[in-house]
């Protein structure tokens, strides 16, 4: 499969995870002249402090700024996209556990 198609599927997966985590948007921000870029997660009002704490326990380098979470791409490491996906999963996972909808729970 071409790398462009694989990248597209990865991006779609991230968008699905972001929606489950109640994120409004996921963006890369930064000046093209600067080498440092940031990942910015814009949170909806459904994201609670407990959700954010779960993310920060996983990676304490995220910075909270109002309704946004920010991190420099360099702080996510060489495989930054995979680390971003894992961070969003941590945020989404805490939403699931707070709601009491554990995936393994049988009713």
DRENDO-1510 file (C-alpha; in Angstrom, 1 decimal, always signed):
<recs>
REC; n; res; u; v; w
REC; 1; UNK; +0.0; +0.0; +0.0 .
REC; 2; UNK; +1.4; +3.5; -0.8 .
REC; 3; UNK; +2.7; +5.5; +2.1 .
REC; 4; UNK; +0.2; +8.3; +1.2 .
REC; 5; UNK; -2.7; +5.9; +1.7 .
REC; 6; UNK; -1.3; +4.6; +5.0 .
REC; 7; UNK; -0.9; +8.3; +6.2 .
REC; 8; UNK; -4.5; +9.0; +5.2 .
REC; 9; UNK; -5.7; +6.0; +7.3 .
REC; 10; UNK; -3.7; +7.1; +10.3 .
REC; 11; UNK; -5.1; +10.6; +10.0 .
REC; 12; UNK; -8.6; +9.2; +9.9 .
REC; 13; UNK; -8.0; +7.0; +12.9 .
REC; 14; UNK; -6.7; +10.1; +14.8 .
REC; 15; UNK; -9.8; +12.1; +13.9 .
REC; 16; UNK; -12.1; +9.3; +15.1 .
REC; 17; UNK; -10.1; +9.1; +18.4 .
REC; 18; UNK; -10.3; +12.9; +18.8 .
REC; 19; UNK; -14.1; +12.8; +18.3 .
REC; 20; UNK; -14.4; +10.0; +21.0 .
REC; 21; UNK; -12.2; +12.1; +23.3 .
REC; 22; UNK; -14.6; +15.1; +22.8 .
REC; 23; UNK; -11.9; +17.2; +21.1 .
REC; 24; UNK; -13.1; +20.0; +18.8 .
REC; 25; UNK; -9.9; +20.0; +16.7 .
REC; 26; UNK; -6.3; +18.7; +16.5 .
REC; 27; UNK; -3.9; +21.1; +14.8 .
REC; 28; UNK; -0.2; +21.6; +14.2 .
REC; 29; UNK; +0.7; +25.2; +14.8 .
REC; 30; UNK; +4.0; +27.1; +14.3 .
REC; 31; UNK; +5.9; +29.5; +12.2 .
REC; 32; UNK; +7.3; +27.9; +9.0 .
REC; 33; UNK; +10.5; +29.9; +9.7 .
REC; 34; UNK; +10.9; +28.3; +13.1 .
REC; 35; UNK; +11.7; +24.6; +13.4 .
REC; 36; UNK; +9.6; +24.2; +16.5 .
REC; 37; UNK; +6.0; +23.3; +15.9 .
REC; 38; UNK; +3.2; +22.5; +18.4 .
REC; 39; UNK; +0.4; +20.1; +18.5 .
REC; 40; UNK; -2.8; +21.8; +19.8 .
REC; 41; UNK; -5.8; +19.9; +21.0 .
REC; 42; UNK; -8.9; +22.1; +21.4 .
REC; 43; UNK; -11.2; +20.6; +24.0 .
REC; 44; UNK; -15.0; +20.8; +24.1 .
REC; 45; UNK; -16.8; +21.6; +27.3 .
REC; 46; UNK; -17.4; +17.8; +27.9 .
REC; 47; UNK; -13.7; +17.3; +28.8 .
REC; 48; UNK; -13.4; +17.3; +32.5 .
REC; 49; UNK; -10.3; +17.9; +34.8 .
REC; 50; UNK; -10.2; +14.1; +35.4 .
REC; 51; UNK; -9.7; +13.5; +31.7 .
REC; 52; UNK; -6.9; +16.0; +31.5 .
REC; 53; UNK; -5.2; +14.5; +34.6 .
REC; 54; UNK; -5.2; +11.1; +32.9 .
REC; 55; UNK; -3.4; +12.6; +30.0 .
REC; 56; UNK; -0.9; +14.4; +32.1 .
REC; 57; UNK; -0.2; +11.3; +34.1 .
REC; 58; UNK; +0.7; +9.7; +30.8 .
REC; 59; UNK; +2.8; +12.6; +29.5 .
REC; 60; UNK; +3.4; +15.6; +31.8 .
REC; 61; UNK; +4.8; +17.8; +29.0 .
REC; 62; UNK; +1.3; +18.8; +27.8 .
REC; 63; UNK; +0.5; +22.4; +28.7 .
REC; 64; UNK; -3.0; +23.5; +29.5 .
REC; 65; UNK; -4.0; +26.9; +28.1 .
REC; 66; UNK; -7.8; +27.6; +28.5 .
REC; 67; UNK; -9.6; +25.1; +26.4 .
REC; 68; UNK; -6.4; +24.0; +24.7 .
REC; 69; UNK; -3.7; +21.4; +25.4 .
REC; 70; UNK; -0.4; +22.1; +23.8 .
REC; 71; UNK; +2.9; +20.2; +23.3 .
REC; 72; UNK; +5.9; +20.8; +21.1 .
REC; 73; UNK; +6.4; +18.0; +18.6 .
REC; 74; UNK; +9.9; +17.4; +19.8 .
REC; 75; UNK; +8.6; +16.6; +23.2 .
REC; 76; UNK; +6.6; +13.7; +21.7 .
REC; 77; UNK; +9.7; +12.1; +20.3 .
REC; 78; UNK; +10.8; +10.7; +17.0 .
REC; 79; UNK; +7.6; +8.8; +16.5 .
REC; 80; UNK; +5.5; +11.8; +17.4 .
REC; 81; UNK; +2.4; +10.8; +15.5 .
REC; 82; UNK; +2.1; +7.5; +17.3 .
REC; 83; UNK; +2.7; +9.3; +20.6 .
REC; 84; UNK; +0.0; +11.8; +19.8 .
REC; 85; UNK; -2.4; +9.0; +19.0 .
REC; 86; UNK; -1.6; +7.3; +22.4 .
REC; 87; UNK; -2.1; +10.7; +24.2 .
REC; 88; UNK; -5.5; +11.1; +22.6 .
REC; 89; UNK; -6.4; +7.5; +23.5 .
REC; 90; UNK; -5.4; +8.3; +27.2 .
REC; 91; UNK; -7.7; +11.3; +27.1 .
REC; 92; UNK; -10.5; +9.3; +25.5 .
REC; 93; UNK; -10.0; +6.4; +27.9 .
REC; 94; UNK; -10.5; +8.6; +30.9 .
REC; 95; UNK; -13.8; +9.7; +29.5 .
REC; 96; UNK; -14.9; +6.1; +29.1 .
REC; 97; UNK; -14.0; +5.2; +32.7 .
REC; 98; UNK; -15.6; +8.3; +34.1 .
REC; 99; UNK; -18.8; +7.5; +32.3 .
REC; 100; UNK; -18.7; +4.0; +33.7 .
REC; 101; UNK; -18.7; +2.5; +30.2 .
REC; 102; UNK; -15.7; +0.2; +30.5 .
REC; 103; UNK; -15.2; -1.7; +27.3 .
REC; 104; UNK; -14.8; -5.1; +29.0 .
REC; 105; UNK; -17.8; -4.7; +31.2 .
REC; 106; UNK; -20.7; -7.0; +30.5 .
REC; 107; UNK; -24.2; -6.1; +31.3 .
</recs>
